[in-house]
């Protein structure tokens, strides 16, 4: 599948990093530039009804090639990369026949993917690993998904495999929680879909976090430090007190599986004003609501100690656990599981410790489990993806289309 690798290497060199601060959709111009290129490519490989709207959403159709009545299904991926690390000037490199050990990403800066830190990579010994040069993320999240979907559409056409109508959709700004904001489910017209946005080979997910974002602001009072006794109120110190009031063990680095967390993503300020940015996550809706109440409780405690209006919180729900919407239509997960087994892949059915467009789309009327895209260590310099995992993702997409047509 040379087209797959070449396509992916082209895609990751497009700067599509999203940005929470612009208030635009898409949030950065690079995403719209990339979307237009994807439109041209979709048309070139033979898809029809290719559209790009003013918000950067790309949709296209692979028409049915069978007279049988088959449900319309969809495959979805996102175009943006994480704002956590630069996605500009990505320099991907293929480590052919990976030896299972450390990978020197950048000798000059001594940036090394060490197997001691990432022991799971040893399982890919002998495969071809695509890595960064250590100065940017790679962008396999989710450009691997994009490349896999387009390549799978080519395979379906080239091999004349019987399939029903298939819709593909590419979204902007998933990484900042806005990927489904303007997704037109009715226009997409699928009975269900799959996001290609998961991690290592075999991942199949229909549960995800309930999620909220919170900005907590602390107001202080700046006085000359030589005359500050009884007068100064240092917002940085008050914010730090707030941070220590939350358990340090309920954080991403101390949790796994179904365990939720509070994640302090950003802290900035001065004596007069400090702002903390948190994300709140839990698979259980009940515990999720309790976590939000805990933040509000701590805000009230700060105000009781330092005075009314010292601390304020702006908190918004971002998405919910898709399990509630998937359970009634579990056959769509069963089809994906059957497809993986048919491709000699062991399905790893597990909860997503995060979210995808699929979680919000499921609540918008488009049930949408998540399938592996193949990558590891997303959002950072150690991100990588085995070529063979991407190839298997293509096989799974093709097999899903084939199985749906047979039912």
N, C-alpha and C positions, 0 to 999 in steps of 0.2 A: 504493500500500500504506500508507494512512494508519494502519491498525491496527498495522503494524510500527513506525513511528516513535513513535506514541503509547505503544505497549507498552514500547519501549526507554526512553523518557523517564521512564516510571513506574518501571521497574525500577531505573534507576541512582540513584533517590532513596531506595531502600531501603538501609539501612546493613548491609552483610553482610561487612565486613572480617574476615578470619580472624586467629587469634592463636596463635602457637606455644607460648605459655606456659601456657594454661589446662589442657591435658591432657584436654579434653572433646571429644565429638563430637556435634553440630558444636561447633567451638571457641568460637563466640560465639552469643548468643541471637538476634541479628538474622537469622542464617541460618535458624533454625527458623521464625521469624515469616514470613520471605519464602517459605519452603517451603510453609507452610500457605496462603498467598495463591496460590501457583502451583497447588496442588491444586484450589482453588476455580475457578481460571481454566481448568484443563484440563477439569474437569467441565462448566463452562459452555459451552465450545466444542464439546463432544460426544465427548471421548475417554472410554474405559471402562477398567475395571480400574485405576483411579487409586489409588495407595497412597503413604503416607508412613510410614516406619518411625521407630523411636525415635532413630535416628542421623541423621535428616534427609535420607534418600535418597528422592527422588520418582521414581515410575515410573508409566507410563500406556500405554494401547494405542489405536492407531487400527486397527480391525478391517479385514481384507481385504475388498475389494469385487469380487473376481473368483473364479470357480470354478476357475481354473487353480491348480495347485500352485506356490506361489511361496515362496522362502526368507523367513523372518522376519528383517528387518533392524532396526537401531536407530540412533538419533541421540542423542548425549550432550553435555551442557554442564554447566558448574559455576556454582554460585550465589554463591560467595564472591568477594571482591576482595582484592587484594594487601595484606599488612600493611606494605608499604614506604611507603605514604602514605595519609592519611586518606581513607576512603570515606564519611564522614558529612557530611551537609548538602551533597551534590553539587548544584550549580546548573548544569545543562546549558543550552547555548544553540545554536541552529541558525544558522549563517552561510549564508544563502541565496545561491545563485549566487556561490560563493567566487571571488574574483578572481585566485587563484593567488599572492598575495603574503603579507606578514606578517599575522598575526591578533592583534589586541590582545585578550588574555584579561581583563586587569584593569588598566585605566588608572591607577587610584589607586595600585596597587602596582608599576606599570611591569612587568607580566608579559606578555611577548609571545612568541608562537610565530613565530620568525624563519625565513624561507625559506632564509636562509644556513646555518642549523643543520639544517633539515629539508627539503632541496631536493626530496625525493620527493613532497612534498605538492603541488607545482606541477602534477603530472599530473592533479589533480582540479579544475582550473580549470573553473568553470561549474557544478559540482555543489554539493550542499548538505552542509555540513560541521558535524557536531555536536562541540562543544568544551566545555571546562570554563570556570570563572571564574578559573582559575589557582591556587586555594587547595586543591584536592583533585584526586585522580585522577578519571577519568570513570567507569570501570567497564565499558567495552566488552569488556574481558577479565573475565568472559565473558558479560555480560548481553546483548551483541549476539547471541551464540550462542543464548541462551535465547529471545530475542525472535524470532529467525529460525526456530527449530524450531517454536515454537507457531504462528507465522504460516504456515509451510509446511503444517502439519497442517490449518489452516483452508482454505488454497488447495486442497489435495487433496480435501477434502470438498465445497467449493463448486463445483469444476469437474468433479467426478465422474470424476477421472482414475483409470484402472485401476491398482491397486496391491495388493500383498500385505499381510500383517500387519506393522504397524510399531510398534516399541516406542520410547518416549522415556524418557530417564533424566537426572535432574538431581542433581548431587552436591555435597556441602559440602566445604570445606577443601582444594580442589585446590591452592591457592596455597601451602599449607604442606606439600605432598607427601603429604597424607593422603586425597585424594579417592577413592581406590579401596579404602581400608582395609576398609570394610564393604559394598562393592558386591556384591550377590548375583547373580552371573552366571547361575546356574541359574534363579533366579526371573525374571531379565530375559528369558531364553529366546530370544535372537537368535542367528543363525548368525554374523553379524558386525555391526559398527556403525561409525559415523563420529563423531568428536568435532568439534563446531563450535567450535574454540578457536584457530584460526590467525590470522595477521595480515592483511596486505593482500590485496586481491582476486586470486584465481588461485592462492593457495598451496595445495599439496596435498603432504602430508608423510607418509612412512611410515618415516622414520629419525629418531631423536632421540638425545640424549646418554645415556650411562650416567652415573649420578649418585650421589654420596655426600655426606653432611653430616658435618662434624667440629667438635667443640668441643675446643679445646686450652687447658689450664689451666697457669698458671705460678705457683709458690709462691715468695714472697719473705720477707724478714725486715726489719722496720722498726726502725731505731735512730735516735735523735736525730741529725739531720744534722751537728751539731757534733762528734759522737763516733763517726761512722759508719765511719771508715776501717778496712777489713779486717773489718767486721762486717755492715754493711748489704748486703742483696741486694734490689735494686729489681726487682720482678716486671714493672713496666711497661717498663723498659729491656730486660729479657731477652726479653719478648714482641716488642718492636720489633726486636731482633736477629733473632729467628725470622722475622719478616715480611721482612726484607731478605735473608734467605738464599734466598728463593724469587725466581725471575726476575720482574721487573716487566713483562716482555713476554709472560708467560703469564697474562694477566689478561683479563677481558672486553673492556676498551677497546682491547686490542691484537690481538684475534683475530677470525676470521670463518670461515664455511664449516664445514669439518670440524675446525678447530683447537679443541683443548680448553683448559681454563684452571683456575686456582685463583682463587676469588673471596672476598676478605675482606669479609664482610658486617657484622661487628660487632666492636668492640674496647672492652672496659670493664674497669675495675679500679683498683687503688691499689698502693701499695708492697708490701703483703702478698700480694695475689692479683690476677691479671689473666687474663681469658679472651678468646680469639679464637674467632670463629665463621666457619668456611670452608664453602663448597660446592666440590666437585670435579666437573669435567665433562669427558667425552671421548667421541666417537663410537666410537672403537676400544676394544673391551673390553681388549685387551692394554695399550694406553697408559693406560687408566683404572686398571688394576691397578698399573701402574708409578707413576702419580701418588699413589696411596694409599701405596705403599711409600716414596715420597719423603718424604711427611709423617712417617711413622714413623721414617725414617732421621734426619730433622732433629730430631725429639723426642729421639732417642738421643744426637745430638750435643750438644744443650743439656744433657742430664743428665751427659754425660761432662765437660763444661766446668764446670758449676755445681753438680754433685752429684746423686746419685741422688734421684729423686722430685721434682726441681725442676719437671719438665714431665711432663704426662700427656695422653693423647689418648683421646677417646671418638668413634669414627667408625662410621657405619652407612651401608650402601648404601640408596639411596632408590628407584631404578628403573633399568631397563636399556633398551638400544636395541631398539625394537620390530621393527626390520628382520628379526631372526631369526625372528619369528613371522609376519610379513607376507609374506615372500618365497614361502613355499609356497602362498599364496592370493592371488597378485598380481592375480587377476581382480577383486578388490574395489577395488583402486586403479585398474585399467583402467576400471571402470564410472564411478568418480568423474571420471576424466580425460575420458571420452566425454561425460559429463553437462556438464562445463564447456565443452567445445568446442561442444556443442549449444546452449549459452546464450551463445555468442559471447564466451567467456572464454578467454584464453590460459593454460593450466595452467602453474604455476610449481612444478615438482617439485623440492624441495630439502630438505635435512635441517633438522630443528627444532633451533635453538640453545637448547634448553630441554627441557621435558617436558610431557606432558599426561596426563590420566587414561588416555588411550588406550594409552600405553606400558605401564602396569601392567596394564590390562585385557587387553591382548594376551597377557601372560604368565599371566593368570588363565583363559585359554581363550576370550576374546572378541576376535578380531582387530579392530583399531580404528584405522585411519588417521585423519589429521587434515585438516580442510578449513578454509579461511579463514572468519573471521567479519567481516573487513573493516577492523579497527582499526589504528591506528598509535600508537607511543610509549607502550605499555602501562606501567602501574605508576607513572605520574607526572602532573604537572600539565599536560603538553603532550599528553596522550592525546587522540585524536580519532578519529572514524569518519565516512566519507562515507555518507550515506543510501543512495545508489545502490549502494554496495558491499554493504550489508546486503540490499538488494532482490535483488541478483544471488545472494547466498548462499541466499535463499529459493528462487529459481529452480533452483539446483543441487540442493537437497534434493528438490524436487518431481520434477526430471528423473531423479535417481537412483532414486526410488521407481518411476517410470514405466519406466525401462530394466530394472530388476530384474524387473518383472512381465512384460516382453516376452520375456525370455530363456527 
